[in-house]
Amino acid sequence: PRARRTERAEVDWLENLKDRSFRRAAEVVRTSPGTLRRLLLKQVTNQVNIEEALKDLPAFALSIDEHSFRGQDMMITVTCVWPE
C-alpha cells in the first residue's frame, strides 16, 4: 500500500499505455488499472489551456463524447476538428 516508484518507472508505465488498454498495461507493469489511471490523470491535469489552444482558429467543431466501461469510470472525450 505504501509502495514507492521512481519517476523513470512512471514514465515507463505511461509508455506502456500508448499501445495498450489500461488492463493490459497494468498486467505488463504489474500494477492495477486504477493506479495507471490515477498516474495518467496526474500527468495531464491542467496541461492544456483550451482557450489558448483554440484562440487563432477561425472556425472549429467541438465534439464531446461520454464513455462508460462496464458501468464504471465515466470517461469524457473532447475532440476539436477544424478545416485546413
N, C-alpha and C positions, 0 to 999 in steps of 0.2 A: 504493500500500500504506500510505502514511503520511498519507493524506488526513485533513483535519480538517473538522469540521462544527460549526455553531453549535447552540445549544440550540433556537433557533427552527426550524432545519432538521429537527432530530429530532422536534419537535412536529408539524411538517407531515408528516413521514414516517409518524408514528403515526396522524395523522388520515386518511391515505390507506388505512391498514389497516382502518378501520372498515367500509367498504363493499366491500372488495376482498380477493381472495386475496393471499397473500404474493407469488406470481409476478407478478400483475397490478400490485400496488402497487409492486413493485420496478421494473417496466418504466416506470411513470409517473414515479417519482422518480429513475430511472436509477442504481440500485444493485442489489445482489444480494439474493435472498430470505433468504439466511443472515445478511446484515447487518441486515435488518429483524427477523429472528427474535431475534438477539442483543440488539438495541435494545429490543424488547418485553420480553424476559426480564429485562433490566437494570431496566426500569421497574417490573415487577410483583413482583420478588423481595422476599419478606418484607413485602409491602404489606398482606396480610390475615392477621390472627390468627384462625384458625378457632375456637378455644375461646372467644375473646371475642365473636366474631360470633354464636355459637350458644348462649351461656350462658342467655339468657332464654327460649328456645323450649321449650315443654313436650314436644313430640314432633316428630320430623322423619325423613325418609328420605334417606339419603345414597347417591348413585349414582356409581360410578366406571367410566369407560369408557376404553379404550385405542385409539388410532388410529395407524396407520402409513401414511404417504403414500409409495406406491411402494416400500415396504420400507425406508424411511429415516425418520429423525427421529420416533421414537416420541413421541406426544403423549398425555398423560393428562388427561382432563377429569373434574373432580369437581363434581357438581351436588347441591345441597341443596334438598329440596322439603318444605314444611311446610304443614299445613292452616291455613286462615284462619278 
